[in-house]
Amino acid sequence: MATFTSSLPDDLLKQLADAAKEMKLPKNKLIEKALSIYLEQIDKAKFINSYKRMAQDPDMLALAEEGMADYMQQLEDLDDETT
């Protein structure tokens, strides 16, 4: 595990110390968990934004519609086989 050193504003450091004490966790573990959650949220936001961009792309919409039509046909074929 690597070591990372940083400066924090006094009020943020106080909040960190208070939260760590309340949660009975070392400050570094609290920072690690908070950073992990934050980075996950960034990844989710990127994923959502990519879908929003894709929703505005006529070529991607056409491709999705073609794929859904093919999928529906496969479901109908499967239903015909089982009845």
C-alpha positions as CSV (number, residue, x, y, z in Angstrom):
1,M,0.0,0.0,0.0
2,A,1.4,3.4,-0.9
3,T,1.5,6.4,1.3
4,F,-0.3,9.6,0.3
5,T,0.1,13.0,2.1
6,S,-2.2,15.9,1.6
7,S,-3.4,19.1,3.2
8,L,-7.0,19.7,4.2
9,P,-8.7,22.9,5.4
10,D,-9.0,23.0,9.2
11,D,-12.8,22.8,9.2
12,L,-12.7,19.7,6.9
13,L,-10.1,18.1,9.1
14,K,-12.2,18.7,12.2
15,Q,-15.2,17.1,10.5
16,L,-13.1,14.2,9.5
17,A,-11.8,13.7,13.0
18,D,-15.3,14.0,14.5
19,A,-16.8,11.5,12.0
20,A,-13.9,9.1,12.5
21,K,-14.3,9.3,16.3
22,E,-18.1,8.8,16.0
23,M,-17.7,5.8,13.7
24,K,-14.8,4.4,15.6
25,L,-12.6,4.3,12.5
26,P,-9.2,5.5,11.8
27,K,-9.3,8.7,9.7
28,N,-7.4,7.1,6.9
29,K,-10.0,4.3,6.6
30,L,-12.8,6.8,6.6
31,I,-11.0,8.8,3.8
32,E,-10.4,5.6,1.9
33,K,-14.1,4.6,2.1
34,A,-15.3,8.1,1.2
35,L,-13.0,8.3,-1.8
36,S,-14.0,4.9,-3.0
37,I,-17.7,5.9,-2.8
38,Y,-17.0,9.2,-4.5
39,L,-15.1,7.6,-7.4
40,E,-17.9,5.0,-7.9
41,Q,-20.3,8.0,-8.2
42,I,-18.1,9.6,-10.8
43,D,-18.1,6.3,-12.8
44,K,-21.9,6.1,-12.6
45,A,-22.2,9.7,-13.7
46,K,-20.0,9.0,-16.7
47,F,-22.1,5.9,-17.6
48,I,-25.3,7.9,-17.3
49,N,-23.9,10.7,-19.4
50,S,-22.8,8.2,-22.1
51,Y,-26.4,6.9,-22.3
52,K,-27.7,10.5,-22.5
53,R,-25.3,11.2,-25.4
54,M,-26.3,8.0,-27.1
55,A,-30.0,8.8,-26.8
56,Q,-29.3,11.9,-28.9
57,D,-27.5,10.0,-31.6
58,P,-29.9,9.0,-34.4
59,D,-27.6,6.2,-35.6
60,M,-27.4,4.7,-32.1
61,L,-31.2,4.9,-31.7
62,A,-31.8,3.2,-35.1
63,L,-29.3,0.5,-34.1
64,A,-31.1,0.0,-30.8
65,E,-34.5,-0.2,-32.5
66,E,-33.2,-2.8,-34.9
67,G,-31.8,-4.8,-32.1
68,M,-35.1,-4.7,-30.2
69,A,-37.0,-5.8,-33.3
70,D,-34.6,-8.8,-33.6
71,Y,-35.0,-9.6,-29.9
72,M,-38.8,-9.5,-30.2
73,Q,-38.6,-11.9,-33.2
74,Q,-36.4,-14.3,-31.2
75,L,-39.0,-14.2,-28.3
76,E,-41.8,-14.9,-30.7
77,D,-39.9,-17.8,-32.3
78,L,-39.1,-19.2,-28.9
79,D,-42.8,-18.9,-27.9
80,D,-43.8,-20.7,-31.1
81,E,-41.4,-23.6,-30.3
82,T,-42.8,-24.1,-26.9
83,T,-46.5,-24.1,-27.9
